[in-house]
Amino acid sequence: MRTRTPILVSAGLVMAVALTGCGQAGQGDATTADGRTELTMWTHSAGNPAELEVYEQIISDFNDSQDEYEVVHESFPQGAYNDAIVAAAASGDLPCLLDLDGPIMPNWAWAGYLQPLELPTELTDSLLPTAVGKWDGEIYSAGYWDAALAIFARASVLEGNGIRIPTVDEPWTKDEFDDALATLKAAGYETPIDIGAEDTGEWWPYAYSPFLQSFGGDLIDRSTMLSADGVLNGPEATAWGEWFAGLFADGYAGNSGTLGNQEFVDDEVALSYTGVWNAVTALDAVGDDLLILPPPDLGTGPKIGGGSWQWAISSECNDADGAREYLEFSFQDKYITEFADKQVVIPATDAAAQASEYFGDDGVLRPFVEFSKEYAVLRPETPAYAVISTTFETAAKDIMNGADVQETLDRAVSEIDANIASNDGYGFQ
C-alpha cells in the first residue's frame, strides 16, 4: 500500500526503531502452537497498571472465548508510542490492532496506516460521538471512553464571596466569570484560577481552543478544512487572544504551578480548570464542598475538547476480520465500565455509565457526562491537525507572554495554511 509521509515525526524516532525491534508485529500469517491466527496489538499503556489490567482481562477473556484467534499485546511508554508507530509503518511492521489519540487519527488514515474500522453500526451508534473517529466519510477508530474538562470550586468559597453558582442551564457569562476572578483575587487568592498553563503539548489546544471556540473563532475553517484564515485570526479570535492574555497580565492565572490539581486541593487557588481524571482526588480532599462546574459561556456557549484514545486496525493487519471480532468483543459494557472506574474517565455508552460507580445518574461525577454531551467539540478531523496543534500551542504561549495578538494569530494562520497547501489540501480539494 502506498503511504504518505505523516507529520508526526520527532527526534524520538531512533528510540522508536529500537522499540519496534523488540516485537515484530507486521504482516504475515503468524500462527500459535495450537494453530490459532495471532493478532498483534500495541498500546501506549506501559507504566499504567490500572489500564493494562483491564486490557489484559479483555484479551484473556477473548482468547478463552474462541479457538480461531489469539491476541498478543505489547505496551509502550506513551512518550515513545507515536514515534514507534511511525517507525513501524516505515518498515512495514505495524501491528494488527493499535490504540491512538483521537486527533491524530486522520493523519494516520491519510498516510495509509489504517483501514476503515467496519464495526457494526449498532455498536458505533451506541458510543459517545466524541468516542468515534471519522476520516473521509468513514469510521477509522472508536474508543471505550472520553474525558471532559470542568471548573472545580468550593461551594463555601463561592457562597462566601457572593458568587453565583453556575449550572448547565445557566453557565457563567464572560462578564460573570471575569467578575468572579476579580472578586476572588480581592478576597486574597493571589492566583484565583489554575488553568494548567504550566503543561505543554496537546493540553494547549485541548484545553484552550474551546475558549477560542466559545468566543466564536476556531482552529480552522471547518466548512472547507483548507484554511485557518478568518477563524483563527478574525475579530472573534483576536478577542479571545486579548482575553486570554489578560488572564495572565491581570494575575488571574499563572504558568508556574505544578502539574495536576494540587494547588486547588491545598486551597491555594479558588478555581481549577481541569479534567475528570483529577476528580476523585479532589473529592477525597474537599468532600461535599466540591463543585464540578461547567466552563463559562464566552459568547457562543460553553465548549470543551472532545476525543481521546481510541482503537484502530492497521492497513497491514493480516486478518482484519479477526481484529474486528476482537474489538466487537471488547466493547462490552462491563469492560467499558471497569475501564472508566479504574481510570476515572467517562464511559462511552449509556449502559456502561449507569453501571459505573461514578458516572450513573446519581454518580458524583455525573456532571462530566453531561458536559461531554452538551459542550464537547472534536479537534478538527484533518491530517493537518498535528501542525495545527503545535502551531496553536506556540501562538497561545506567545500571547500568554505578551506578544501582539493580531500579529501572532496572523503568523499562525500563515504557517497552517502553508502546510495545507504544501500537502495539496490533504484531500479536501
MITI-698092 format. One record per residue (C-alpha): y, z, x; residue number from 1. Coordinates in nm, 3 decimals. Each point is the difference from the previous one (the first is absolute). Example, Ala and Ser with C-alpha at 12.3 -4.5 7.8 and 13.67 -1.06 7.14 Angstrom:
! residues 2
+---------+---------+---------+-----+
:       y :       z :       x : seq :
+---------+---------+---------+-----+
:  -0.450 :   0.780 :   1.230 :   1 :
:   0.344 :  -0.066 :   0.137 :   2 :
+---------+---------+---------+-----+
! end
This chain:
! residues 429
+---------+---------+---------+-----+
:       y :       z :       x : seq :
+---------+---------+---------+-----+
:   0.000 :   0.000 :   0.000 :   1 :
:   0.346 :  -0.088 :   0.131 :   2 :
:   0.214 :   0.307 :   0.046 :   3 :
:   0.371 :   0.040 :   0.057 :   4 :
:   0.148 :   0.240 :   0.249 :   5 :
:   0.092 :   0.319 :  -0.186 :   6 :
:   0.323 :   0.186 :   0.055 :   7 :
:  -0.152 :   0.338 :   0.066 :   8 :
:  -0.082 :  -0.012 :   0.372 :   9 :
:   0.099 :   0.273 :   0.243 :  10 :
:  -0.055 :   0.135 :   0.347 :  11 :
:  -0.300 :   0.188 :  -0.136 :  12 :
:  -0.197 :  -0.325 :  -0.010 :  13 :
:  -0.169 :   0.071 :   0.332 :  14 :
:  -0.129 :   0.329 :  -0.134 :  15 :
:  -0.109 :  -0.175 :  -0.318 :  16 :
:  -0.213 :  -0.246 :   0.194 :  17 :
:  -0.175 :   0.291 :   0.164 :  18 :
:  -0.057 :   0.161 :  -0.336 :  19 :
:  -0.149 :  -0.313 :  -0.153 :  20 :
:  -0.248 :  -0.013 :   0.284 :  21 :
:  -0.142 :   0.333 :  -0.117 :  22 :
:  -0.153 :  -0.151 :  -0.308 :  23 :
:  -0.026 :  -0.373 :  -0.045 :  24 :
:   0.050 :  -0.061 :  -0.367 :  25 :
:   0.049 :  -0.369 :  -0.043 :  26 :
:  -0.194 :  -0.271 :  -0.165 :  27 :
:  -0.372 :  -0.059 :  -0.008 :  28 :
:  -0.294 :   0.124 :  -0.200 :  29 :
:  -0.071 :   0.337 :   0.157 :  30 :
:  -0.287 :   0.182 :  -0.165 :  31 :
:  -0.129 :   0.354 :   0.028 :  32 :
:  -0.353 :   0.099 :   0.104 :  33 :
:  -0.107 :   0.012 :  -0.364 :  34 :
:   0.138 :  -0.349 :  -0.073 :  35 :
:   0.330 :   0.086 :  -0.165 :  36 :
:   0.315 :  -0.203 :   0.057 :  37 :
:   0.246 :   0.205 :   0.205 :  38 :
:   0.354 :   0.017 :  -0.135 :  39 :
:   0.246 :   0.115 :   0.264 :  40 :
:   0.300 :   0.209 :  -0.105 :  41 :
:   0.310 :   0.113 :   0.190 :  42 :
:   0.242 :   0.273 :  -0.104 :  43 :
:   0.316 :   0.150 :   0.148 :  44 :
:  -0.129 :   0.350 :  -0.069 :  45 :
:  -0.105 :   0.137 :   0.340 :  46 :
:   0.143 :   0.349 :   0.029 :  47 :
:   0.014 :   0.051 :  -0.378 :  48 :
:  -0.318 :   0.194 :  -0.084 :  49 :
:   0.077 :   0.042 :  -0.372 :  50 :
:   0.041 :  -0.376 :  -0.046 :  51 :
:  -0.309 :  -0.081 :   0.208 :  52 :
:  -0.209 :   0.249 :  -0.195 :  53 :
:   0.060 :  -0.190 :  -0.324 :  54 :
:  -0.064 :  -0.338 :   0.161 :  55 :
:  -0.322 :   0.122 :   0.154 :  56 :
:  -0.117 :   0.134 :  -0.336 :  57 :
:   0.073 :  -0.331 :  -0.174 :  58 :
:  -0.176 :  -0.196 :   0.273 :  59 :
:  -0.303 :   0.228 :  -0.006 :  60 :
:  -0.023 :  -0.018 :  -0.379 :  61 :
:   0.031 :  -0.378 :   0.002 :  62 :
:  -0.258 :  -0.045 :   0.275 :  63 :
:  -0.242 :   0.224 :  -0.192 :  64 :
:   0.063 :  -0.177 :  -0.331 :  65 :
:  -0.145 :  -0.339 :   0.099 :  66 :
:  -0.211 :  -0.162 :   0.271 :  67 :
:   0.182 :  -0.329 :   0.066 :  68 :
:   0.304 :   0.116 :   0.199 :  69 :
:   0.092 :   0.268 :   0.248 :  70 :
:   0.365 :   0.082 :   0.064 :  71 :
:   0.072 :   0.108 :   0.357 :  72 :
:   0.347 :   0.133 :   0.065 :  73 :
:   0.222 :   0.058 :   0.302 :  74 :
:   0.327 :   0.194 :  -0.005 :  75 :
:   0.304 :  -0.058 :   0.220 :  76 :
:   0.311 :   0.208 :   0.065 :  77 :
:   0.274 :  -0.115 :  -0.236 :  78 :
:   0.238 :  -0.074 :   0.288 :  79 :
:  -0.242 :  -0.253 :   0.151 :  80 :
:  -0.148 :  -0.138 :  -0.318 :  81 :
:   0.226 :  -0.297 :  -0.082 :  82 :
:  -0.019 :  -0.123 :   0.356 :  83 :
:  -0.379 :   0.028 :  -0.014 :  84 :
:  -0.005 :  -0.224 :  -0.307 :  85 :
:   0.227 :  -0.257 :   0.166 :  86 :
:  -0.218 :  -0.003 :   0.312 :  87 :
:  -0.319 :  -0.030 :  -0.204 :  88 :
:   0.141 :  -0.292 :  -0.196 :  89 :
:   0.094 :  -0.178 :   0.321 :  90 :
:  -0.353 :   0.038 :   0.138 :  91 :
:  -0.184 :  -0.071 :  -0.325 :  92 :
:  -0.130 :   0.355 :  -0.031 :  93 :
:   0.155 :   0.129 :  -0.321 :  94 :
:  -0.213 :   0.245 :  -0.196 :  95 :
:  -0.120 :  -0.090 :  -0.345 :  96 :
:   0.195 :   0.279 :  -0.173 :  97 :
:   0.330 :   0.143 :   0.119 :  98 :
:   0.272 :   0.224 :  -0.128 :  99 :
:   0.363 :  -0.097 :   0.042 : 100 :
:   0.344 :   0.126 :  -0.084 : 101 :
:   0.105 :  -0.182 :  -0.316 : 102 :
:   0.326 :  -0.154 :   0.126 : 103 :
:  -0.171 :  -0.176 :   0.293 : 104 :
:  -0.261 :  -0.168 :  -0.220 : 105 :
:   0.197 :  -0.321 :  -0.076 : 106 :
:   0.051 :  -0.059 :   0.372 : 107 :
:  -0.370 :   0.038 :   0.072 : 108 :
:  -0.097 :  -0.216 :  -0.298 : 109 :
:   0.247 :  -0.270 :   0.110 : 110 :
:  -0.137 :   0.023 :   0.355 : 111 :
:  -0.351 :  -0.069 :  -0.130 : 112 :
:  -0.150 :   0.343 :   0.066 : 113 :
:  -0.094 :   0.071 :  -0.362 : 114 :
:  -0.166 :  -0.162 :  -0.297 : 115 :
:   0.078 :   0.063 :  -0.370 : 116 :
:  -0.156 :   0.325 :  -0.119 : 117 :
:  -0.153 :  -0.140 :  -0.322 : 118 :
:  -0.092 :   0.337 :  -0.147 : 119 :
:  -0.055 :   0.020 :  -0.377 : 120 :
:   0.325 :  -0.028 :  -0.193 : 121 :
:  -0.079 :   0.310 :  -0.201 : 122 :
:  -0.014 :   0.196 :   0.325 : 123 :
:   0.328 :  -0.123 :   0.148 : 124 :
:   0.172 :   0.025 :  -0.339 : 125 :
:  -0.093 :   0.369 :  -0.013 : 126 :
:   0.189 :   0.078 :   0.322 : 127 :
:   0.363 :   0.091 :   0.046 : 128 :
:   0.193 :  -0.325 :   0.049 : 129 :
:   0.116 :   0.127 :   0.339 : 130 :
:  -0.364 :   0.045 :   0.108 : 131 :
:  -0.068 :  -0.374 :  -0.032 : 132 :
:   0.118 :  -0.244 :   0.266 : 133 :
:   0.073 :  -0.362 :  -0.088 : 134 :
:   0.082 :  -0.305 :   0.210 : 135 :
:   0.045 :  -0.358 :  -0.113 : 136 :
:  -0.106 :   0.087 :  -0.354 : 137 :
:  -0.329 :   0.168 :   0.094 : 138 :
:  -0.111 :   0.360 :   0.057 : 139 :
:  -0.085 :   0.064 :   0.365 : 140 :
:  -0.011 :   0.381 :   0.011 : 141 :
:  -0.044 :   0.307 :  -0.218 : 142 :
:   0.021 :   0.372 :   0.063 : 143 :
:  -0.132 :   0.328 :  -0.131 : 144 :
:   0.341 :   0.164 :  -0.004 : 145 :
:   0.373 :  -0.026 :   0.046 : 146 :
:   0.265 :   0.238 :   0.126 : 147 :
:   0.340 :   0.083 :  -0.145 : 148 :
:   0.322 :   0.163 :   0.111 : 149 :
:   0.199 :   0.265 :  -0.180 : 150 :
:   0.271 :   0.255 :   0.061 : 151 :
:  -0.123 :   0.356 :   0.046 : 152 :
:   0.232 :   0.282 :  -0.103 : 153 :
:  -0.010 :   0.366 :  -0.094 : 154 :
:   0.088 :   0.069 :  -0.363 : 155 :
:   0.174 :   0.322 :   0.102 : 156 :
:   0.228 :  -0.187 :   0.243 : 157 :
:   0.104 :  -0.267 :  -0.248 : 158 :
:   0.050 :   0.245 :  -0.285 : 159 :
:   0.183 :   0.244 :   0.227 : 160 :
:   0.247 :  -0.273 :   0.093 : 161 :
:   0.049 :  -0.141 :  -0.348 : 162 :
:  -0.176 :  -0.327 :   0.079 : 163 :
:  -0.175 :  -0.180 :  -0.288 : 164 :
:  -0.374 :  -0.045 :   0.044 : 165 :
:  -0.069 :  -0.373 :  -0.038 : 166 :
:  -0.292 :  -0.147 :  -0.195 : 167 :
:  -0.177 :  -0.335 :  -0.024 : 168 :
:   0.198 :  -0.074 :  -0.317 : 169 :
:   0.327 :   0.117 :   0.154 : 170 :
:   0.000 :  -0.021 :   0.380 : 171 :
:   0.304 :   0.087 :   0.205 : 172 :
:   0.265 :  -0.268 :   0.007 : 173 :
:   0.151 :  -0.092 :   0.335 : 174 :
:   0.303 :   0.217 :  -0.071 : 175 :
:  -0.218 :   0.294 :  -0.103 : 176 :
:  -0.213 :  -0.034 :   0.311 : 177 :
:   0.303 :  -0.020 :   0.228 : 178 :
:   0.157 :   0.298 :  -0.175 : 179 :
:  -0.324 :   0.199 :   0.034 : 180 :
:  -0.005 :  -0.064 :   0.375 : 181 :
:   0.364 :   0.109 :   0.032 : 182 :
:  -0.066 :   0.314 :  -0.206 : 183 :
:  -0.305 :   0.094 :   0.206 : 184 :
:   0.188 :  -0.053 :   0.326 : 185 :
:   0.281 :   0.223 :  -0.125 : 186 :
:  -0.263 :   0.258 :  -0.098 : 187 :
:  -0.105 :   0.034 :   0.364 : 188 :
:  -0.260 :  -0.267 :   0.066 : 189 :
:   0.123 :  -0.163 :   0.320 : 190 :
:  -0.217 :  -0.304 :  -0.081 : 191 :
:  -0.069 :  -0.003 :  -0.373 : 192 :
:  -0.276 :  -0.264 :  -0.003 : 193 :
:  -0.279 :  -0.106 :   0.236 : 194 :
:  -0.068 :  -0.372 :  -0.050 : 195 :
:  -0.234 :  -0.033 :   0.300 : 196 :
:   0.237 :  -0.205 :   0.215 : 197 :
:  -0.161 :   0.131 :   0.317 : 198 :
:  -0.305 :  -0.211 :  -0.087 : 199 :
:  -0.044 :  -0.358 :   0.119 : 200 :
:  -0.174 :  -0.323 :  -0.092 : 201 :
:  -0.110 :  -0.084 :  -0.352 : 202 :
:   0.146 :   0.324 :  -0.139 : 203 :
:   0.346 :  -0.157 :   0.013 : 204 :
:  -0.057 :  -0.294 :  -0.237 : 205 :
:  -0.249 :   0.202 :  -0.206 : 206 :
:   0.242 :   0.288 :  -0.055 : 207 :
:   0.345 :  -0.157 :   0.016 : 208 :
:  -0.028 :  -0.355 :  -0.134 : 209 :
:  -0.057 :   0.153 :  -0.349 : 210 :
:   0.351 :   0.149 :   0.029 : 211 :
:   0.125 :  -0.350 :   0.081 : 212 :
:  -0.188 :  -0.135 :  -0.303 : 213 :
:   0.141 :   0.272 :  -0.222 : 214 :
:   0.348 :  -0.117 :   0.102 : 215 :
:  -0.103 :  -0.353 :  -0.107 : 216 :
:  -0.074 :  -0.153 :   0.340 : 217 :
:  -0.335 :  -0.087 :   0.156 : 218 :
:  -0.174 :  -0.095 :   0.323 : 219 :
:  -0.038 :  -0.367 :  -0.098 : 220 :
:   0.074 :  -0.226 :  -0.294 : 221 :
:  -0.331 :   0.039 :  -0.181 : 222 :
:   0.061 :  -0.301 :  -0.223 : 223 :
:  -0.060 :  -0.231 :   0.299 : 224 :
:  -0.115 :   0.226 :   0.290 : 225 :
:   0.195 :  -0.241 :   0.224 : 226 :
:   0.314 :   0.198 :   0.084 : 227 :
:   0.149 :   0.348 :   0.009 : 228 :
:   0.352 :  -0.139 :  -0.034 : 229 :
:   0.192 :   0.149 :  -0.289 : 230 :
:  -0.245 :   0.281 :  -0.070 : 231 :
:  -0.012 :   0.179 :   0.337 : 232 :
:   0.366 :  -0.065 :   0.083 : 233 :
:   0.166 :  -0.040 :  -0.341 : 234 :
:   0.237 :   0.248 :  -0.167 : 235 :
:  -0.280 :   0.222 :  -0.132 : 236 :
:  -0.168 :   0.019 :   0.340 : 237 :
:   0.331 :   0.074 :   0.168 : 238 :
:   0.063 :   0.280 :  -0.248 : 239 :
:  -0.342 :   0.140 :   0.083 : 240 :
:   0.076 :  -0.015 :   0.371 : 241 :
:   0.331 :   0.181 :  -0.037 : 242 :
:  -0.166 :   0.268 :  -0.210 : 243 :
:  -0.294 :   0.033 :   0.240 : 244 :
:   0.235 :   0.034 :   0.298 : 245 :
:   0.194 :   0.261 :  -0.192 : 246 :
:  -0.303 :   0.224 :  -0.039 : 247 :
:   0.003 :   0.051 :   0.377 : 248 :
:   0.375 :  -0.018 :   0.060 : 249 :
:   0.061 :   0.268 :  -0.263 : 250 :
:  -0.274 :   0.223 :   0.135 : 251 :
:  -0.217 :  -0.021 :  -0.311 : 252 :
:  -0.299 :  -0.137 :   0.196 : 253 :
:  -0.101 :  -0.005 :   0.365 : 254 :
:  -0.250 :  -0.162 :   0.232 : 255 :
:  -0.080 :   0.285 :   0.237 : 256 :
:  -0.251 :   0.195 :  -0.208 : 257 :
:  -0.375 :   0.019 :   0.038 : 258 :
:  -0.243 :  -0.244 :  -0.158 : 259 :
:  -0.142 :   0.128 :  -0.326 : 260 :
:   0.145 :   0.240 :  -0.250 : 261 :
:   0.040 :   0.321 :   0.200 : 262 :
:   0.378 :   0.029 :  -0.034 : 263 :
:  -0.039 :   0.011 :  -0.378 : 264 :
:  -0.288 :   0.246 :   0.016 : 265 :
:   0.217 :   0.225 :   0.218 : 266 :
:   0.298 :  -0.037 :  -0.239 : 267 :
:   0.213 :  -0.156 :   0.273 : 268 :
:   0.073 :  -0.293 :  -0.232 : 269 :
:   0.039 :   0.019 :  -0.376 : 270 :
:  -0.155 :  -0.340 :  -0.078 : 271 :
:  -0.270 :  -0.209 :   0.163 : 272 :
:  -0.061 :  -0.369 :  -0.063 : 273 :
:  -0.367 :  -0.020 :   0.088 : 274 :
:  -0.345 :  -0.111 :  -0.105 : 275 :
:  -0.284 :   0.122 :  -0.214 : 276 :
:  -0.198 :   0.078 :   0.317 : 277 :
:   0.235 :   0.297 :   0.065 : 278 :
:  -0.018 :   0.139 :  -0.352 : 279 :
:  -0.288 :   0.247 :   0.028 : 280 :
:   0.151 :   0.166 :   0.307 : 281 :
:   0.330 :   0.029 :  -0.184 : 282 :
:  -0.173 :   0.148 :  -0.305 : 283 :
:  -0.178 :   0.255 :   0.215 : 284 :
:   0.330 :   0.104 :   0.158 : 285 :
:   0.236 :  -0.018 :  -0.297 : 286 :
:  -0.230 :   0.061 :  -0.297 : 287 :
:   0.136 :  -0.028 :  -0.352 : 288 :
:   0.354 :  -0.042 :   0.132 : 289 :
:  -0.085 :  -0.351 :   0.125 : 290 :
:   0.148 :  -0.295 :  -0.185 : 291 :
:  -0.129 :  -0.355 :   0.050 : 292 :
:   0.294 :  -0.215 :  -0.100 : 293 :
:   0.055 :  -0.375 :  -0.044 : 294 :
:   0.224 :  -0.186 :   0.245 : 295 :
:   0.357 :  -0.061 :  -0.114 : 296 :
:   0.115 :  -0.299 :  -0.200 : 297 :
:   0.244 :  -0.164 :   0.239 : 298 :
:   0.089 :  -0.278 :  -0.241 : 299 :
:  -0.301 :  -0.196 :  -0.125 : 300 :
:  -0.245 :   0.284 :  -0.060 : 301 :
:  -0.205 :   0.219 :   0.235 : 302 :
:  -0.230 :  -0.183 :   0.241 : 303 :
:  -0.275 :   0.107 :   0.241 : 304 :
:  -0.225 :  -0.197 :   0.232 : 305 :
:  -0.344 :  -0.109 :  -0.120 : 306 :
:  -0.314 :  -0.128 :   0.168 : 307 :
:  -0.208 :   0.173 :   0.264 : 308 :
:  -0.338 :  -0.038 :   0.173 : 309 :
:  -0.240 :  -0.238 :  -0.172 : 310 :
:  -0.331 :  -0.179 :   0.055 : 311 :
:  -0.053 :  -0.365 :   0.084 : 312 :
:  -0.277 :  -0.242 :   0.098 : 313 :
:   0.048 :  -0.201 :   0.317 : 314 :
:  -0.026 :  -0.377 :   0.011 : 315 :
:  -0.283 :   0.043 :   0.254 : 316 :
:  -0.218 :   0.221 :  -0.221 : 317 :
:  -0.362 :  -0.111 :   0.031 : 318 :
:  -0.082 :   0.104 :  -0.357 : 319 :
:   0.306 :   0.023 :  -0.225 : 320 :
:  -0.217 :   0.061 :  -0.308 : 321 :
:  -0.142 :   0.310 :   0.167 : 322 :
:   0.347 :   0.117 :   0.095 : 323 :
:   0.113 :  -0.038 :  -0.360 : 324 :
:  -0.306 :   0.188 :  -0.121 : 325 :
:   0.091 :   0.287 :   0.232 : 326 :
:   0.366 :   0.003 :  -0.105 : 327 :
:  -0.086 :  -0.007 :  -0.369 : 328 :
:  -0.235 :   0.295 :   0.057 : 329 :
:   0.269 :   0.187 :   0.195 : 330 :
:   0.260 :  -0.020 :  -0.278 : 331 :
:  -0.183 :   0.250 :  -0.218 : 332 :
:   0.238 :   0.256 :  -0.146 : 333 :
:  -0.187 :   0.291 :   0.159 : 334 :
:   0.070 :  -0.134 :   0.348 : 335 :
:   0.362 :  -0.078 :  -0.081 : 336 :
:   0.049 :   0.355 :  -0.129 : 337 :
:  -0.163 :   0.154 :   0.305 : 338 :
:   0.210 :  -0.212 :   0.231 : 339 :
:   0.320 :   0.089 :  -0.186 : 340 :
:  -0.063 :   0.374 :  -0.001 : 341 :
:  -0.105 :   0.020 :   0.364 : 342 :
:   0.286 :  -0.219 :   0.123 : 343 :
:   0.257 :   0.109 :  -0.264 : 344 :
:   0.080 :  -0.353 :  -0.111 : 345 :
:   0.031 :  -0.156 :  -0.345 : 346 :
:  -0.328 :  -0.127 :  -0.150 : 347 :
:   0.011 :  -0.370 :  -0.080 : 348 :
:  -0.168 :   0.032 :  -0.343 : 349 :
:   0.097 :   0.209 :  -0.301 : 350 :
:  -0.353 :   0.137 :  -0.035 : 351 :
:  -0.003 :   0.115 :   0.363 : 352 :
:   0.341 :   0.160 :  -0.044 : 353 :
:  -0.113 :   0.192 :  -0.307 : 354 :
:  -0.299 :   0.136 :   0.192 : 355 :
:   0.217 :   0.104 :   0.293 : 356 :
:   0.085 :   0.357 :   0.093 : 357 :
:   0.365 :  -0.102 :   0.040 : 358 :
:   0.085 :  -0.321 :  -0.185 : 359 :
:  -0.125 :   0.038 :  -0.360 : 360 :
:   0.239 :   0.039 :  -0.291 : 361 :
:   0.033 :   0.373 :   0.071 : 362 :
:  -0.032 :  -0.025 :   0.377 : 363 :
:   0.268 :   0.150 :   0.221 : 364 :
:   0.051 :  -0.335 :   0.175 : 365 :
:   0.008 :  -0.210 :  -0.317 : 366 :
:   0.367 :  -0.095 :   0.054 : 367 :
:  -0.106 :  -0.223 :   0.289 : 368 :
:  -0.220 :  -0.204 :  -0.235 : 369 :
:   0.293 :  -0.047 :  -0.235 : 370 :
:   0.236 :  -0.094 :   0.282 : 371 :
:  -0.248 :  -0.255 :   0.131 : 372 :
:  -0.036 :  -0.159 :  -0.342 : 373 :
:   0.371 :   0.005 :  -0.081 : 374 :
:   0.178 :  -0.065 :   0.327 : 375 :
:  -0.229 :  -0.160 :   0.260 : 376 :
:   0.110 :  -0.328 :   0.158 : 377 :
:  -0.233 :  -0.188 :   0.233 : 378 :
:   0.140 :  -0.102 :   0.333 : 379 :
:   0.046 :  -0.379 :  -0.006 : 380 :
:  -0.335 :  -0.180 :  -0.017 : 381 :
:   0.071 :  -0.252 :   0.271 : 382 :
:  -0.138 :  -0.064 :   0.350 : 383 :
:   0.357 :   0.053 :   0.121 : 384 :
:  -0.019 :   0.367 :  -0.091 : 385 :
:  -0.096 :   0.116 :   0.350 : 386 :
:   0.331 :  -0.141 :   0.129 : 387 :
:   0.190 :   0.120 :  -0.306 : 388 :
:  -0.131 :   0.352 :   0.058 : 389 :
:   0.102 :   0.031 :   0.364 : 390 :
:   0.332 :  -0.176 :  -0.059 : 391 :
:   0.089 :   0.233 :  -0.285 : 392 :
:  -0.096 :   0.305 :   0.207 : 393 :
:   0.229 :  -0.110 :   0.282 : 394 :
:   0.287 :  -0.077 :  -0.238 : 395 :
:  -0.031 :   0.326 :  -0.193 : 396 :
:  -0.010 :   0.204 :   0.321 : 397 :
:   0.308 :  -0.183 :   0.129 : 398 :
:   0.178 :   0.076 :  -0.328 : 399 :
:  -0.106 :   0.364 :   0.023 : 400 :
:   0.156 :   0.011 :   0.346 : 401 :
:   0.333 :  -0.140 :  -0.117 : 402 :
:  -0.027 :  -0.377 :   0.046 : 403 :
:   0.208 :  -0.228 :  -0.220 : 404 :
:  -0.202 :  -0.042 :  -0.318 : 405 :
:   0.086 :  -0.361 :  -0.085 : 406 :
:  -0.048 :  -0.127 :   0.354 : 407 :
:  -0.330 :   0.185 :   0.033 : 408 :
:  -0.138 :  -0.135 :  -0.326 : 409 :
:   0.118 :  -0.354 :   0.076 : 410 :
:  -0.182 :   0.017 :   0.332 : 411 :
:  -0.316 :   0.125 :  -0.171 : 412 :
:   0.014 :  -0.289 :  -0.247 : 413 :
:   0.038 :  -0.250 :   0.283 : 414 :
:  -0.306 :   0.140 :   0.180 : 415 :
:  -0.216 :   0.000 :  -0.312 : 416 :
:   0.106 :  -0.347 :  -0.110 : 417 :
:  -0.055 :  -0.143 :   0.349 : 418 :
:  -0.355 :   0.135 :   0.004 : 419 :
:  -0.075 :  -0.144 :  -0.343 : 420 :
:   0.143 :  -0.340 :   0.097 : 421 :
:  -0.197 :  -0.005 :   0.327 : 422 :
:  -0.320 :   0.049 :  -0.200 : 423 :
:   0.078 :  -0.275 :  -0.253 : 424 :
:   0.064 :   0.249 :  -0.276 : 425 :
:  -0.344 :   0.159 :   0.027 : 426 :
:  -0.125 :  -0.235 :  -0.270 : 427 :
:   0.278 :   0.072 :  -0.248 : 428 :
:   0.154 :  -0.346 :   0.040 : 429 :
+---------+---------+---------+-----+
! end
